[in-house]
Amino acid sequence: MGGIGPWQIIIVAVLVILLFGRGKISHLMGDVAKGITSFRKGMKEGAEELSDEPKNLSNNSTIDGEVVKSEEKSSEKSDA
């Protein structure tokens, strides 16, 4: 009861081929390959977005806009 040996893997592989057929398995493996390719593409795009993010923060427009909005709100409260 140590673990899964090579004969058990071969038996399971033969049973899967008999149950599903070669065409269905090859179609399934093609879908798996497309999923892996899509995942890698997404990871690459995510890494590019993260590397572009510090460049977008250098103009400080978001921080200035937030400060102006909070100052406007405080002046509106004092007027009321």
The first five atom37 places (N, CA, C, CB, O) and aatype in JSON, in Angstrom:
{
  "aatype": [12, 7, 7, 9, 7, 14, 17, 5, 9, 9, 9, 19, 0, 19, 10, 19, 9, 10, 10, 13, 7, 1, 7, 11, 9, 15, 8, 10, 12, 7, 3, 19, 0, 11, 7, 9, 16, 15, 13, 1, 11, 7, 12, 11, 6, 7, 0, 6, 6, 10, 15, 3, 6, 14, 11, 2, 10, 15, 2, 2, 15, 16, 9, 3, 7, 6, 19, 19, 11, 15, 6, 6, 11, 15, 15, 6, 11, 15, 3, 0],
  "atom_mask": [
    [1, 1, 1, 1, 1],
    [1, 1, 1, 0, 1],
    [1, 1, 1, 0, 1],
    [1, 1, 1, 1, 1],
    [1, 1, 1, 0, 1],
    [1, 1, 1, 1, 1],
    [1, 1, 1, 1, 1],
    [1, 1, 1, 1, 1],
    [1, 1, 1, 1, 1],
    [1, 1, 1, 1, 1],
    [1, 1, 1, 1, 1],
    [1, 1, 1, 1, 1],
    [1, 1, 1, 1, 1],
    [1, 1, 1, 1, 1],
    [1, 1, 1, 1, 1],
    [1, 1, 1, 1, 1],
    [1, 1, 1, 1, 1],
    [1, 1, 1, 1, 1],
    [1, 1, 1, 1, 1],
    [1, 1, 1, 1, 1],
    [1, 1, 1, 0, 1],
    [1, 1, 1, 1, 1],
    [1, 1, 1, 0, 1],
    [1, 1, 1, 1, 1],
    [1, 1, 1, 1, 1],
    [1, 1, 1, 1, 1],
    [1, 1, 1, 1, 1],
    [1, 1, 1, 1, 1],
    [1, 1, 1, 1, 1],
    [1, 1, 1, 0, 1],
    [1, 1, 1, 1, 1],
    [1, 1, 1, 1, 1],
    [1, 1, 1, 1, 1],
    [1, 1, 1, 1, 1],
    [1, 1, 1, 0, 1],
    [1, 1, 1, 1, 1],
    [1, 1, 1, 1, 1],
    [1, 1, 1, 1, 1],
    [1, 1, 1, 1, 1],
    [1, 1, 1, 1, 1],
    [1, 1, 1, 1, 1],
    [1, 1, 1, 0, 1],
    [1, 1, 1, 1, 1],
    [1, 1, 1, 1, 1],
    [1, 1, 1, 1, 1],
    [1, 1, 1, 0, 1],
    [1, 1, 1, 1, 1],
    [1, 1, 1, 1, 1],
    [1, 1, 1, 1, 1],
    [1, 1, 1, 1, 1],
    [1, 1, 1, 1, 1],
    [1, 1, 1, 1, 1],
    [1, 1, 1, 1, 1],
    [1, 1, 1, 1, 1],
    [1, 1, 1, 1, 1],
    [1, 1, 1, 1, 1],
    [1, 1, 1, 1, 1],
    [1, 1, 1, 1, 1],
    [1, 1, 1, 1, 1],
    [1, 1, 1, 1, 1],
    [1, 1, 1, 1, 1],
    [1, 1, 1, 1, 1],
    [1, 1, 1, 1, 1],
    [1, 1, 1, 1, 1],
    [1, 1, 1, 0, 1],
    [1, 1, 1, 1, 1],
    [1, 1, 1, 1, 1],
    [1, 1, 1, 1, 1],
    [1, 1, 1, 1, 1],
    [1, 1, 1, 1, 1],
    [1, 1, 1, 1, 1],
    [1, 1, 1, 1, 1],
    [1, 1, 1, 1, 1],
    [1, 1, 1, 1, 1],
    [1, 1, 1, 1, 1],
    [1, 1, 1, 1, 1],
    [1, 1, 1, 1, 1],
    [1, 1, 1, 1, 1],
    [1, 1, 1, 1, 1],
    [1, 1, 1, 1, 1]
  ],
  "atom_positions": [
    [[0.83, -1.19, 0.0], [0.0, 0.0, 0.0], [0.87, 1.25, 0.0], [-0.94, 0.0, 1.2], [0.54, 2.24, 0.65]],
    [[1.97, 1.19, -0.73], [2.89, 2.3, -0.74], [2.41, 3.48, -1.55], [0.0, 0.0, 0.0], [2.34, 4.6, -1.04]],
    [[2.08, 3.27, -2.79], [1.69, 4.38, -3.64], [1.22, 3.86, -4.98], [0.0, 0.0, 0.0], [1.02, 2.66, -5.17]],
    [[1.05, 4.76, -5.88], [0.6, 4.41, -7.21], [1.81, 4.01, -8.04], [-0.18, 5.59, -7.88], [2.77, 4.77, -8.17]],
    [[1.76, 2.81, -8.58], [2.86, 2.31, -9.39], [2.6, 2.51, -10.86], [0.0, 0.0, 0.0], [1.51, 2.95, -11.25]],
    [[3.56, 2.19, -11.69], [3.4, 2.38, -13.13], [2.31, 1.49, -13.73], [4.72, 2.11, -13.84], [1.65, 1.89, -14.69]],
    [[2.09, 0.31, -13.18], [1.05, -0.57, -13.71], [-0.34, 0.0, -13.44], [1.16, -1.98, -13.11], [-1.23, -0.13, -14.28]],
    [[-0.54, 0.6, -12.3], [-1.84, 1.21, -12.01], [-2.13, 2.38, -12.96], [-1.88, 1.69, -10.54], [-3.26, 2.57, -13.41]],
    [[-1.11, 3.16, -13.26], [-1.27, 4.28, -14.18], [-1.62, 3.77, -15.58], [0.02, 5.15, -14.23], [-2.48, 4.33, -16.25]],
    [[-0.96, 2.71, -16.01], [-1.24, 2.13, -17.33], [-2.67, 1.6, -17.39], [-0.23, 1.0, -17.66], [-3.36, 1.82, -18.38]],
    [[-3.11, 0.91, -16.35], [-4.47, 0.37, -16.32], [-5.5, 1.49, -16.38], [-4.69, -0.48, -15.06], [-6.48, 1.39, -17.12]],
    [[-5.29, 2.55, -15.62], [-6.22, 3.68, -15.63], [-6.22, 4.34, -17.0], [-5.84, 4.71, -14.54], [-7.29, 4.71, -17.5]],
    [[-5.06, 4.51, -17.63], [-4.98, 5.12, -18.96], [-5.74, 4.29, -19.99], [-3.51, 5.29, -19.39], [-6.46, 4.84, -20.82]],
    [[-5.59, 2.96, -19.94], [-6.3, 2.08, -20.89], [-7.8, 2.18, -20.66], [-5.83, 0.61, -20.73], [-8.56, 2.24, -21.63]],
    [[-8.25, 2.2, -19.41], [-9.68, 2.33, -19.13], [-10.24, 3.65, -19.63], [-9.93, 2.19, -17.63], [-11.35, 3.7, -20.17]],
    [[-9.5, 4.72, -19.45], [-9.95, 6.04, -19.93], [-10.07, 6.04, -21.44], [-8.99, 7.16, -19.46], [-11.04, 6.56, -21.99]],
    [[-9.09, 5.46, -22.13], [-9.14, 5.4, -23.6], [-10.32, 4.56, -24.05], [-7.81, 4.82, -24.17], [-11.0, 4.92, -25.01]],
    [[-10.58, 3.45, -23.38], [-11.71, 2.6, -23.75], [-13.05, 3.3, -23.5], [-11.65, 1.29, -22.98], [-13.98, 3.14, -24.29]],
    [[-13.16, 4.05, -22.41], [-14.41, 4.72, -22.08], [-14.71, 5.91, -22.99], [-14.39, 5.16, -20.65], [-15.83, 6.08, -23.45]],
    [[-13.71, 6.72, -23.23], [-13.94, 7.98, -23.95], [-13.53, 7.94, -25.4], [-13.21, 9.08, -23.27], [-14.07, 8.71, -26.2]],
    [[-12.61, 7.1, -25.78], [-12.15, 7.06, -27.16], [-11.05, 8.06, -27.41], [0.0, 0.0, 0.0], [-10.91, 9.06, -26.7]],
    [[-10.26, 7.77, -28.45], [-9.12, 8.64, -28.76], [-9.55, 10.03, -29.2], [-8.26, 8.02, -29.83], [-8.91, 11.01, -28.82]],
    [[-10.61, 10.13, -29.98], [-11.05, 11.44, -30.49], [-11.46, 12.38, -29.38], [0.0, 0.0, 0.0], [-11.09, 13.55, -29.37]],
    [[-12.24, 11.85, -28.46], [-12.71, 12.68, -27.34], [-11.55, 13.13, -26.46], [-13.74, 11.9, -26.5], [-11.52, 14.28, -26.0]],
    [[-10.59, 12.24, -26.23], [-9.44, 12.59, -25.39], [-8.56, 13.63, -26.07], [-8.61, 11.34, -25.06], [-8.09, 14.56, -25.43]],
    [[-8.33, 13.47, -27.38], [-7.5, 14.45, -28.08], [-8.19, 15.82, -28.12], [-7.19, 13.97, -29.51], [-7.52, 16.85, -28.02]],
    [[-9.5, 15.83, -28.25], [-10.25, 17.1, -28.22], [-10.12, 17.74, -26.83], [-11.74, 16.87, -28.58], [-9.95, 18.95, -26.72]],
    [[-10.21, 16.92, -25.8], [-10.08, 17.41, -24.42], [-8.68, 17.97, -24.17], [-10.38, 16.3, -23.42], [-8.53, 19.01, -23.54]],
    [[-7.66, 17.28, -24.66], [-6.28, 17.76, -24.48], [-6.06, 19.06, -25.25], [-5.27, 16.68, -24.95], [-5.31, 19.92, -24.79]],
    [[-6.71, 19.21, -26.41], [-6.61, 20.47, -27.15], [-7.21, 21.62, -26.35], [0.0, 0.0, 0.0], [-6.66, 22.72, -26.33]],
    [[-8.34, 21.36, -25.69], [-8.97, 22.38, -24.86], [-8.08, 22.74, -23.66], [-10.34, 21.91, -24.37], [-8.0, 23.9, -23.27]],
    [[-7.44, 21.74, -23.1], [-6.52, 21.99, -21.97], [-5.35, 22.85, -22.44], [-6.01, 20.65, -21.37], [-4.94, 23.78, -21.74]],
    [[-4.83, 22.56, -23.62], [-3.7, 23.34, -24.16], [-4.12, 24.79, -24.41], [-3.18, 22.7, -25.47], [-3.35, 25.71, -24.13]],
    [[-5.34, 24.99, -24.92], [-5.83, 26.36, -25.14], [-5.98, 27.1, -23.81], [-7.19, 26.34, -25.89], [-5.67, 28.29, -23.72]],
    [[-6.43, 26.39, -22.79], [-6.57, 27.01, -21.48], [-5.23, 27.42, -20.9], [0.0, 0.0, 0.0], [-5.11, 28.49, -20.31]],
    [[-4.24, 26.57, -21.06], [-2.89, 26.88, -20.56], [-2.33, 28.09, -21.3], [-1.95, 25.66, -20.71], [-1.73, 28.98, -20.7]],
    [[-2.52, 28.12, -22.62], [-2.04, 29.25, -23.42], [-2.73, 30.54, -23.0], [-2.28, 28.99, -24.93], [-2.08, 31.58, -22.87]],
    [[-4.03, 30.48, -22.78], [-4.77, 31.65, -22.35], [-4.31, 32.12, -20.97], [-6.27, 31.36, -22.33], [-4.19, 33.32, -20.73]],
    [[-4.05, 31.17, -20.08], [-3.56, 31.51, -18.74], [-2.21, 32.21, -18.81], [-3.45, 30.26, -17.87], [-1.99, 33.22, -18.13]],
    [[-1.31, 31.68, -19.62], [0.01, 32.31, -19.76], [-0.1, 33.71, -20.34], [0.92, 31.45, -20.64], [0.61, 34.62, -19.92]],
    [[-0.99, 33.88, -21.32], [-1.2, 35.2, -21.93], [-1.74, 36.18, -20.88], [-2.17, 35.11, -23.14], [-1.3, 37.33, -20.82]],
    [[-2.67, 35.73, -20.07], [-3.21, 36.57, -19.02], [-2.17, 36.95, -17.99], [0.0, 0.0, 0.0], [-2.15, 38.08, -17.51]],
    [[-1.31, 36.0, -17.63], [-0.25, 36.29, -16.67], [0.72, 37.32, -17.24], [0.5, 35.0, -16.29], [1.18, 38.21, -16.52]],
    [[1.02, 37.19, -18.52], [1.94, 38.14, -19.15], [1.32, 39.53, -19.2], [2.31, 37.67, -20.58], [2.01, 40.52, -18.93]],
    [[0.02, 39.62, -19.53], [-0.65, 40.92, -19.56], [-0.74, 41.52, -18.17], [-2.06, 40.77, -20.16], [-0.6, 42.74, -18.0]],
    [[-0.97, 40.68, -17.17], [-1.03, 41.18, -15.79], [0.31, 41.73, -15.33], [0.0, 0.0, 0.0], [0.36, 42.74, -14.63]],
    [[1.38, 41.07, -15.73], [2.71, 41.55, -15.36], [3.01, 42.88, -16.05], [3.78, 40.51, -15.73], [3.65, 43.75, -15.47]],
    [[2.55, 43.03, -17.28], [2.76, 44.3, -18.0], [1.96, 45.42, -17.34], [2.35, 44.16, -19.48], [2.45, 46.54, -17.24]],
    [[0.74, 45.12, -16.89], [-0.06, 46.14, -16.22], [0.59, 46.57, -14.91], [-1.47, 45.62, -15.96], [0.58, 47.75, -14.58]],
    [[1.15, 45.62, -14.18], [1.81, 45.97, -12.92], [3.05, 46.81, -13.15], [2.18, 44.72, -12.16], [3.34, 47.71, -12.36]],
    [[3.79, 46.53, -14.23], [4.98, 47.32, -14.5], [4.62, 48.7, -15.03], [5.88, 46.59, -15.5], [5.41, 49.64, -14.86]],
    [[3.45, 48.86, -15.66], [3.01, 50.16, -16.16], [2.4, 51.01, -15.05], [2.01, 49.98, -17.28], [2.34, 52.23, -15.19]],
    [[1.94, 50.42, -13.98], [1.23, 51.13, -12.93], [2.05, 52.24, -12.28], [0.81, 50.16, -11.89], [1.5, 53.33, -12.1]],
    [[3.32, 52.05, -11.91], [4.07, 53.15, -11.3], [4.22, 54.36, -12.24], [5.44, 52.67, -10.87], [4.29, 55.49, -11.77]],
    [[4.29, 54.12, -13.54], [4.4, 55.22, -14.49], [3.15, 56.08, -14.45], [4.63, 54.69, -15.9], [3.24, 57.3, -14.58]],
    [[1.98, 55.48, -14.27], [0.73, 56.23, -14.24], [0.59, 57.06, -12.96], [-0.44, 55.28, -14.36], [-0.11, 58.07, -12.98]],
    [[1.22, 56.67, -11.89], [1.11, 57.4, -10.64], [2.04, 58.6, -10.57], [1.39, 56.48, -9.49], [1.92, 59.41, -9.65]],
    [[2.96, 58.74, -11.5], [3.93, 59.81, -11.43], [3.32, 61.19, -11.69], [5.03, 59.56, -12.41], [3.91, 62.19, -11.28]],
    [[2.16, 61.29, -12.35], [1.59, 62.6, -12.64], [0.77, 63.16, -11.48], [0.72, 62.52, -13.88], [0.4, 64.34, -11.51]],
    [[0.46, 62.36, -10.46], [-0.22, 62.79, -9.24], [-1.59, 63.41, -9.47], [0.64, 63.76, -8.51], [-2.09, 64.12, -8.6]],
    [[-2.2, 63.17, -10.62], [-3.5, 63.77, -10.88], [-4.58, 63.22, -9.96], [-3.9, 63.55, -12.33], [-5.47, 63.96, -9.56]],
    [[-4.52, 61.96, -9.62], [-5.53, 61.37, -8.76], [-5.45, 61.95, -7.36], [-5.37, 59.85, -8.72], [-6.48, 62.25, -6.75]],
    [[-4.25, 62.1, -6.85], [-4.09, 62.6, -5.49], [-4.53, 64.06, -5.42], [-2.62, 62.45, -5.02], [-5.22, 64.45, -4.47]],
    [[-4.15, 64.88, -6.4], [-4.56, 66.28, -6.4], [-6.07, 66.4, -6.5], [-3.9, 67.03, -7.56], [-6.69, 67.22, -5.82]],
    [[-6.67, 65.57, -7.35], [-8.13, 65.6, -7.51], [-8.84, 65.26, -6.22], [0.0, 0.0, 0.0], [-9.87, 65.86, -5.92]],
    [[-8.32, 64.32, -5.46], [-8.94, 63.93, -4.21], [-8.81, 65.04, -3.18], [-8.32, 62.65, -3.68], [-9.73, 65.29, -2.4]],
    [[-7.67, 65.71, -3.16], [-7.46, 66.79, -2.2], [-8.42, 67.93, -2.51], [-6.0, 67.29, -2.23], [-9.0, 68.51, -1.59]],
    [[-8.58, 68.28, -3.79], [-9.48, 69.37, -4.17], [-10.9, 69.02, -3.78], [-9.38, 69.65, -5.68], [-11.63, 69.88, -3.28]],
    [[-11.31, 67.78, -4.0], [-12.67, 67.38, -3.65], [-12.9, 67.48, -2.15], [-12.95, 65.97, -4.13], [-13.96, 67.94, -1.73]],
    [[-11.95, 67.05, -1.36], [-12.14, 67.11, 0.09], [-12.15, 68.56, 0.58], [-11.04, 66.31, 0.82], [-12.88, 68.88, 1.52]],
    [[-11.35, 69.43, -0.04], [-11.36, 70.84, 0.34], [-12.69, 71.49, -0.03], [-10.19, 71.59, -0.34], [-13.21, 72.31, 0.72]],
    [[-13.24, 71.11, -1.2], [-14.53, 71.66, -1.6], [-15.62, 71.24, -0.63], [-14.88, 71.22, -3.02], [-16.49, 72.04, -0.29]],
    [[-15.59, 69.98, -0.18], [-16.59, 69.49, 0.75], [-16.5, 70.22, 2.08], [-16.44, 67.99, 0.96], [-17.52, 70.56, 2.68]],
    [[-15.29, 70.47, 2.56], [-15.13, 71.15, 3.83], [-15.57, 72.6, 3.74], [-13.68, 71.07, 4.3], [-16.11, 73.14, 4.7]],
    [[-15.35, 73.26, 2.59], [-15.8, 74.65, 2.44], [-17.31, 74.71, 2.3], [-15.12, 75.31, 1.21], [-17.94, 75.68, 2.73]],
    [[-17.91, 73.68, 1.7], [-19.37, 73.65, 1.57], [-20.0, 73.47, 2.96], [-19.83, 72.5, 0.62], [-21.03, 74.07, 3.24]],
    [[-19.39, 72.67, 3.83], [-19.92, 72.46, 5.17], [-19.82, 73.73, 6.0], [-19.18, 71.31, 5.87], [-20.71, 74.03, 6.79]],
    [[-18.75, 74.49, 5.82], [-18.59, 75.72, 6.6], [-19.55, 76.81, 6.11], [-17.15, 76.22, 6.52], [-19.94, 77.67, 6.9]],
    [[-19.93, 76.79, 4.81], [-20.88, 77.76, 4.28], [-22.29, 77.49, 4.77], [-20.85, 77.75, 2.78], [-23.08, 78.42, 4.9]],
    [[-22.61, 76.23, 5.04], [-23.97, 75.86, 5.42], [-24.22, 76.1, 6.86], [-24.24, 74.44, 5.12], [-25.32, 75.83, 7.34]]
  ]
}
